[in-house]
Amino acid sequence: MEACGSSNVTLREFGCEQSFLSRPDGSASFIQGDTSVLAGVYGPAEVKVSKEIYDRATVEVLIQPKVGLPSVRERSQEQCVRESCEASLLLSLHPRSSLTLILQVLHDDGSLLSCFLNAACMALMDAGLPMSCLFCGVTCAIDADGHIITDPTASQEKESRALMTFAIDSSEHRVMMSSTKGSFSVHELQQCIAVSQKASEKIFQFYRDSVRRRYSKTL
């Protein structure tokens, strides 16, 4: 889980299952270490007139915490996931319609936002929605000694002085969205972006392997 340079990036073990739920149009469960999330996609469907956009689909993201009601933290995470989805989906193909993505936290052991992003992408793929590219989430933490930790656990997040999550696209490995917390220098930010871009290669390979395994069973 620790990476001192971009040449060595270590991530926790991944797990994914698509079409996990029967009622949504697309669904996926995603596991990163002990962090697990369920995602369900509904749509394209009819949209309320107040939320209707004449030239593209409206994307709504709802995050349900493990216990209790959504707080400001969940609202902020919803915005990050929605921005990533809007950047990758070809929304102009479904004007005056709505796409709803619901994310349910099963267990949080760190890197939750990146797990949300990965679960969302796998659910969108399962729904068969047109996308210009795939995306993945990578979380980096900077500890007190200045070491970069990729895919940190909850305890590592608490001990870190800075926490960053990036959404990386699959076509050019560009940063689509970033969420940062804590104090860090510009150089450290650039290092974390480079590490995240390298880590994204492993996640996209996992996507490919997961989909290949799924369809090799059905064909």
C-alpha positions, 0 to 999 in steps of 0.5 A, a space after each residue: 500500500 506504500 509507494 515512495 516513487 512512481 516506479 513502484 505502485 502497490 494497491 490493495 487487492 481488488 474484487 468486482 461483480 457486475 449485474 449484482 442486483 436485478 432491478 437496476 439497469 446496471 449494477 456492480 459491487 466493488 471491493 478494494 481491500 476491506 472497503 466495499 461499495 454497491 452501485 446501481 444505475 437507473 436510466 435513461 429514464 423520464 426526468 422531472 421538468 424542473 431538472 430537464 436539460 434540452 440537449 443532454 441527459 441529467 445525471 444524479 448521484 446519490 450516496 447512502 452511508 452504511 448507517 444514518 443519513 447522508 451528510 455534507 461529506 456524502 454531498 461532496 463525494 456525490 459531486 465528485 462522482 457526478 463530475 467524473 460521470 458527466 465527463 465520460 458519458 456521451 450525454 448528448 445521445 439521451 437529451 431530456 432524460 435522467 440517469 441516476 447512480 446510487 452508491 451504497 457503502 458496505 464497509 469503509 476502510 479507507 480510499 472510499 471515494 476512489 472505490 465509489 468511482 471504480 464501482 460507478 464506472 463498472 456499473 455504467 459499463 454493465 448498463 451499456 451506456 455510451 461513454 467516450 472513455 472509462 475512468 477510475 479512482 486513485 487515492 494517495 496519502 502523504 504521511 508525516 515523513 513525506 512518503 506517498 501511500 497509494 490506496 491508503 487504509 482508514 488508519 493511514 488516512 488518519 495519520 496522513 497530513 494530506 489526502 488526494 483522490 484523482 479520477 483518471 481517464 482510460 484513453 490518455 490517463 488525464 486527470 478528470 477530477 481531483 479532491 484534496 484535503 490537507 497541506 502539500 506542496 505543488 511538487 508533492 501534488 505533481 508526484 501524487 498525480 504521476 503515481 495515480 496515473 501509473 496506478 490507474 494502469 493496474 486498475 484498467 487492466 483489472 477492468 479488462 480482466 474482470 469483463 473478460 472473465 465475465 463474458 468468457 463464461 457466457 459466450 
